[in-house]
């Protein structure tokens, strides 16, 4: 996206800003060249500034480039301006979704990219998505699955300002990528009028749930969304409506998995409504569960110190997720990224150094990986006190 022109293109009788065509994207991926310049003090003479330019090149066949673009589309990073569903037409016009712009914003911020056409896009009114940056396991890249993380995602899923209720079930048939443009609106729901469901009145269908997770969370695969939805069911935050659950159990007695289709309907349980804040406050919370974590502290570090608090945050995926969102609001998310990368580097370097006999090739590789990363700019404001 950084190397695409992102210029206006005509769609029917109007021009749409910051767009690109299928041909432009595939040609660009066929011979992609990305240059990044970093300015830093000269290690030998701190009074001098040294500029280092790193150029990365990619080359792929047209069919591979078309497949990559399709993955971008499936991940909801881009969308068609004409309602297209594939990249067969060379002249089809595409644009970034609010989710795609948020991903691009993070990339540019972390890598110090300031290009005019990119800045114009990211400064546009469409770039207002509050994307849920999901925590992942460092070794496997799988989503963190502990209960606290699931509860954080579920609160976002339900919406910050209460249920996103539509007038009728027919309203939920008209899905749109712009439905959740801010990420602050919960999944589409309808309010049941059945007397038997007066205590759990908010209902949504399986497809709407998967669409919300794809649009508002940092996932690139519908299977991950399905996995999260299954966790909602497993933690008894949502459940299938009574009639459908009875039918499902009769035909498939061992199948309790979430069904990501329009015909499958689910309601928010009493436990889920408490957690979402729709009724009285839940009896448990992320902070309350984590406060009891026992952390081994270095000598001389007080248990109620900022160092201890930071250690607890870094080790807990749910608190790390919330802390990252706080840093986003104060425009210093790169501080947490820098902190985590330094800690990972120190661990890797220590392992390489302690190996018997010492593996010089592994040490050089570890040092090279550190130098290949662009230096993060750390502000001197009070935002860094906890770091």
Secondary structure, DSSP 8 states (H G I E B T S, - for coil): -TTS--EEEEETTEEEEEEEEHHHHHHHHHTEEEEEEEEEE-SS-TTSEEEEEEEEEE---HHHHHHHHHHHHHTTSEEESS---SS--TT-EEEE-HHHHHHHHHHHHHHT---HHHHHHHTSTT-----B---B-TTT--B---HHHHHHHHHHHH-TTS-EEESSGGGGGS--TTTTSSS-S--EEEE---GGGSSS-EEEEHHHHHHHHHHHBS-S-HHHHHHHHHHHHHTTSEEE-HHHHHHHHHH-TT------STT-EEEE-HHHHHHHTSSS--S--HHHHHTT------TT--TTSHHHHHHHHHH-HHHHHHHHHHHHHTT-HHHHHHHHHHHHHHHHHHHHHHSSS--HHHHHHHHHHHHHS-------SGGGS--
